[in-house]
Amino acid sequence: MFNVPLPIGPKDAVLGTCFLIILGLTIFGSWSWWEFVITSLVVGLAYFAGTMKQVKRLE
């Protein structure tokens, strides 16, 4: 239908899958809203920490 390439890599797909699982647990697993928010923040923080460059040590 639409032949537009999306710049989504495997890490982005894993992040999206994680958020879908968290949303599913919130809706079907009787999680509260604060568990959803905290878990989403932790997953987002881990994702962005994994994409950071390592700082070279000064010697």
Backbone as CSV, one residue per row, in Angstrom:
resi,resn,N_x,N_y,N_z,CA_x,CA_y,CA_z,C_x,C_y,C_z
1,MET,0.825,-1.183,0.000,0.000,0.000,0.000,0.876,1.256,0.000
2,PHE,1.555,1.521,1.109,2.484,2.642,1.177,3.894,2.072,1.181
3,ASN,4.697,2.500,0.251,6.052,1.988,0.148,7.033,3.040,0.644
4,VAL,6.916,3.370,1.925,7.789,4.371,2.526,8.668,3.666,3.557
5,PRO,9.986,3.672,3.357,10.853,3.004,4.333,10.933,3.812,5.636
6,LEU,10.700,3.138,6.729,10.788,3.789,8.031,12.170,3.543,8.623
7,PRO,12.792,4.567,9.186,14.123,4.376,9.771,14.035,3.727,11.160
8,ILE,13.540,2.495,11.205,13.381,1.783,12.464,14.335,0.595,12.457
9,GLY,15.206,0.575,13.455,16.154,-0.523,13.576,15.661,-1.564,14.565
10,PRO,16.484,-2.571,14.801,16.077,-3.626,15.725,15.904,-3.134,17.164
11,LYS,16.724,-2.171,17.579,16.577,-1.644,18.946,15.263,-0.897,19.102
12,ASP,14.850,-0.183,18.063,13.570,0.522,18.107,12.404,-0.467,18.144
13,ALA,12.541,-1.560,17.414,11.484,-2.575,17.414,11.370,-3.235,18.783
14,VAL,12.505,-3.484,19.438,12.481,-4.066,20.785,11.850,-3.091,21.769
15,LEU,12.170,-1.804,21.638,11.570,-0.791,22.511,10.060,-0.735,22.323
16,GLY,9.608,-0.766,21.088,8.173,-0.756,20.818,7.480,-1.999,21.358
17,THR,8.137,-3.145,21.213,7.580,-4.383,21.748,7.484,-4.324,23.270
18,CYS,8.489,-3.769,23.907,8.461,-3.632,25.375,7.287,-2.760,25.813
19,PHE,7.078,-1.653,25.126,5.971,-0.777,25.506,4.618,-1.443,25.255
20,LEU,4.519,-2.240,24.200,3.267,-2.971,23.962,3.016,-4.010,25.055
21,ILE,4.080,-4.686,25.495,3.932,-5.664,26.579,3.528,-4.967,27.876
22,ILE,4.158,-3.822,28.162,3.813,-3.068,29.372,2.366,-2.594,29.304
23,LEU,1.944,-2.121,28.138,0.558,-1.685,27.978,-0.404,-2.856,28.146
24,GLY,-0.046,-4.011,27.607,-0.880,-5.201,27.772,-0.986,-5.639,29.222
25,LEU,0.132,-5.561,29.955,0.094,-5.901,31.379,-0.756,-4.907,32.160
26,THR,-0.724,-3.648,31.751,-1.529,-2.645,32.438,-3.016,-2.888,32.203
27,ILE,-3.376,-3.213,30.975,-4.795,-3.396,30.651,-5.311,-4.750,31.135
28,PHE,-4.588,-5.822,30.809,-5.096,-7.159,31.091,-4.555,-7.761,32.392
29,GLY,-3.460,-7.235,32.897,-2.851,-7.791,34.096,-3.170,-7.030,35.357
30,SER,-4.065,-6.077,35.265,-4.511,-5.279,36.419,-3.381,-4.495,37.074
31,TRP,-2.456,-3.989,36.255,-1.451,-3.081,36.783,-2.102,-1.730,36.996
32,SER,-1.582,-0.979,37.944,-2.100,0.371,38.177,-1.367,1.350,37.258
33,TRP,-1.841,2.583,37.224,-1.256,3.576,36.319,0.169,3.924,36.732
34,TRP,0.467,3.924,38.039,1.822,4.292,38.462,2.821,3.185,38.140
35,GLU,2.392,1.923,38.131,3.281,0.845,37.705,3.591,0.975,36.213
36,PHE,2.589,1.373,35.435,2.809,1.606,34.002,3.801,2.740,33.779
37,VAL,3.630,3.841,34.499,4.500,5.007,34.322,5.931,4.692,34.744
38,ILE,6.096,4.077,35.907,7.443,3.776,36.396,8.151,2.794,35.474
39,THR,7.454,1.750,35.047,8.061,0.757,34.160,8.408,1.369,32.808
40,SER,7.553,2.222,32.287,7.842,2.887,31.007,9.057,3.802,31.125
41,LEU,9.161,4.522,32.224,10.321,5.390,32.428,11.615,4.587,32.536
42,VAL,11.572,3.474,33.232,12.764,2.641,33.380,13.178,2.040,32.041
43,VAL,12.227,1.561,31.264,12.548,0.990,29.951,13.096,2.077,29.027
44,GLY,12.488,3.268,29.041,12.988,4.375,28.224,14.383,4.810,28.634
45,LEU,14.634,4.866,29.936,15.954,5.238,30.431,17.004,4.211,30.019
46,ALA,16.661,2.935,30.105,17.598,1.890,29.692,17.873,1.963,28.193
47,TYR,16.845,2.285,27.404,17.026,2.400,25.958,17.978,3.551,25.621
48,PHE,17.729,4.709,26.207,18.566,5.858,25.888,19.961,5.735,26.494
49,ALA,20.104,5.051,27.609,21.433,4.818,28.165,22.228,3.867,27.278
50,GLY,21.548,2.947,26.630,22.227,2.016,25.729,22.691,2.654,24.440
51,THR,22.112,3.793,24.071,22.514,4.463,22.834,23.573,5.539,23.069
52,MET,23.934,5.782,24.324,24.924,6.817,24.620,26.319,6.334,24.244
53,LYS,27.193,7.280,23.858,28.570,6.939,23.560,29.348,6.827,24.859
54,GLN,30.312,5.928,24.870,31.140,5.776,26.054,32.194,6.868,26.063
55,VAL,32.377,7.490,27.210,33.361,8.559,27.348,34.730,7.926,27.551
56,LYS,35.706,8.369,26.760,37.057,7.845,26.920,37.692,8.478,28.153
57,ARG,38.434,7.688,28.881,39.048,8.179,30.101,40.243,9.080,29.763
58,LEU,40.397,10.099,30.550,41.561,10.975,30.406,42.716,10.365,31.181
59,GLU,43.866,10.330,30.539,45.039,9.757,31.233,46.166,10.730,31.241
